[in-house]
């Protein structure tokens, strides 16, 4: 009699090397999340203080060479310039995951990618349903509730003090990175009103030279940095949002070491080298500074808050982030399990997936960026967008915190299990047992 084929398992542990790497990344992002929260609170406090005009004057101060079309406001430099660094790191991380990480196995990659797609599609549909029949351009904001802010989500995890298992941490990071990539694709396709072909061709040419340089494993900053800046500036001049350049530059960087340099076994490749250098700049400077300039909305007290939510745009954003994200991520994960006949890892339950799904509703950085592009920075509707994104992110944070605390005892036990190293060889025993091999995952 033949033994039945074992069913695939989703949320099984990956390799120890990848788990350790992702844990290190998340620690950096947690610090960045704390700085993001501080920047947001300072901006809100300043914008709602008697000195709010000075905040607006600082945000709208123009600097840069006008002859090159780069006389941007400080807020514009934050959204177009600093966020390009953020998306550069996103590009590096995503390529690293799919080329050298556990997600090079298509079966492991399928779940977070599909969950990211579902977690973007359902919020967009809910937003459209709430704003159906609107006649004042409300539907332009359909993409606002589609992105997850990993730094904000990790800040919530740090405050709650939960001990999230390795598989869920990996899933959350990959989910957020994939939907950041999808979000920048949406920005390039749907929020580009005009294109200068000449400038775009120039950006492609500069990107090609950058690609050749990094493929030759050139690390000289005096060559690569000017090429990256030229690519960014020409992309900005083309009319395509400049953050697209960041992702493309990240994708250009090779992940593996060349054979001449010893091959994959010789250590981290150029992508990981750049990621280590630029992630602190992204998490510690770029995202918090963007948040400082983007989150400063004058609420106007309870009456102002109530007025913001008379706008169906705000209601659509809250519905999309709080309800749509949870339904999209949880529902897609359930469908993947159902149609692939996979089981959840024995140590986890569907409540744990819901915890991650509600964390996905914390949409901040990219949501604010898309709001600016959809309705115009500093417009009346843009103010409503900011109030709605902030309110939805806080609500999603509270809901996820309640759910996570309910499961924290289980998570603490799993963390102890994943830290036990009885043979003291530097690798926790559970990662050596073979029962959670990547090959077993869906």
Rosetta blueprint (number, residue, H / E / L):
1 X L
2 X L
3 X L
4 X L
5 X L
6 X L
7 X L
8 X L
9 X E
10 X E
11 X L
12 X L
13 X L
14 X L
15 X L
16 X H
17 X H
18 X H
19 X H
20 X H
21 X H
22 X H
23 X H
24 X H
25 X H
26 X H
27 X H
28 X H
29 X H
30 X H
31 X H
32 X H
33 X H
34 X H
35 X H
36 X H
37 X H
38 X H
39 X H
40 X H
41 X H
42 X H
43 X H
44 X H
45 X H
46 X H
47 X H
48 X L
49 X L
50 X L
51 X L
52 X H
53 X H
54 X H
55 X H
56 X H
57 X H
58 X H
59 X H
60 X L
61 X L
62 X E
63 X E
64 X L
65 X L
66 X H
67 X H
68 X H
69 X L
70 X L
71 X L
72 X E
73 X E
74 X H
75 X H
76 X H
77 X H
78 X H
79 X H
80 X H
81 X H
82 X H
83 X H
84 X H
85 X H
86 X H
87 X H
88 X H
89 X H
90 X H
91 X H
92 X H
93 X H
94 X H
95 X H
96 X H
97 X H
98 X H
99 X H
100 X L
101 X L
102 X H
103 X H
104 X H
105 X L
106 X H
107 X H
108 X H
109 X H
110 X H
111 X H
112 X H
113 X H
114 X H
115 X H
116 X H
117 X H
118 X H
119 X H
120 X H
121 X H
122 X H
123 X H
124 X H
125 X H
126 X H
127 X H
128 X H
129 X H
130 X H
131 X L
132 X L
133 X L
134 X L
135 X L
136 X L
137 X L
138 X H
139 X H
140 X H
141 X H
142 X L
143 X L
144 X H
145 X H
146 X H
147 X L
148 X L
149 X L
150 X H
151 X H
152 X H
153 X H
154 X H
155 X H
156 X H
157 X H
158 X H
159 X H
160 X H
161 X L
162 X L
163 X L
164 X L
165 X L
166 X H
167 X H
168 X H
169 X H
170 X H
171 X H
172 X H
173 X H
174 X H
175 X H
176 X H
177 X H
178 X H
179 X H
180 X H
181 X H
182 X H
183 X H
184 X H
185 X H
186 X H
187 X H
188 X H
189 X H
190 X H
191 X L
192 X L
193 X L
194 X L
195 X L
196 X L
197 X H
198 X H
199 X H
200 X H
201 X H
202 X H
203 X H
204 X H
205 X H
206 X H
207 X H
208 X H
209 X H
210 X H
211 X H
212 X H
213 X H
214 X H
215 X H
216 X L
217 X L
218 X L
219 X L
220 X L
221 X H
222 X H
223 X H
224 X H
225 X H
226 X H
227 X H
228 X H
229 X H
230 X H
231 X H
232 X H
233 X H
234 X H
235 X H
236 X H
237 X H
238 X H
239 X L
240 X L
241 X L
242 X L
243 X H
244 X H
245 X H
246 X H
247 X H
248 X H
249 X H
250 X H
251 X H
252 X H
253 X L
254 X L
255 X L
256 X L
257 X L
258 X L
259 X H
260 X H
261 X H
262 X L
263 X L
264 X H
265 X H
266 X H
267 X L
268 X L
269 X L
270 X H
271 X H
272 X H
273 X H
274 X H
275 X H
276 X H
277 X H
278 X H
279 X H
280 X H
281 X H
282 X H
283 X H
284 X H
285 X H
286 X H
287 X H
288 X H
289 X H
290 X H
291 X H
292 X H
293 X H
294 X H
295 X L
296 X L
297 X L
298 X L
299 X L
300 X L
301 X H
302 X H
303 X H
304 X H
305 X H
306 X H
307 X H
308 X H
309 X L
310 X L
311 X L
312 X H
313 X H
314 X H
315 X H
316 X H
317 X H
318 X H
319 X H
320 X H
321 X H
322 X H
323 X H
324 X H
325 X H
326 X H
327 X H
328 X H
329 X H
330 X H
331 X H
332 X H
333 X H
334 X H
335 X H
336 X H
337 X H
338 X H
339 X H
340 X H
341 X L
342 X L
343 X E
344 X E
345 X L
346 X L
347 X L
348 X L
349 X L
350 X H
351 X H
352 X H
353 X H
354 X H
355 X H
356 X H
357 X H
358 X H
359 X H
360 X L
361 X L
362 X L
363 X L
364 X L
365 X H
366 X H
367 X H
368 X H
369 X H
370 X H
371 X H
372 X H
373 X H
374 X H
375 X H
376 X L
377 X L
378 X L
379 X L
380 X H
381 X H
382 X H
383 X H
384 X H
385 X H
386 X H
387 X H
388 X H
389 X H
390 X H
391 X H
392 X H
393 X H
394 X H
395 X H
396 X H
397 X H
398 X H
399 X H
400 X H
401 X H
402 X H
403 X H
404 X H
405 X H
406 X H
407 X L
408 X H
409 X H
410 X H
411 X H
412 X H
413 X H
414 X H
415 X H
416 X H
417 X H
418 X H
419 X H
420 X L
421 X L
422 X L
423 X L
424 X L
425 X L
426 X L
427 X L
428 X L
429 X H
430 X H
431 X H
432 X L
433 X L
434 X L
435 X L
436 X L
437 X L
438 X H
439 X H
440 X H
441 X E
442 X L
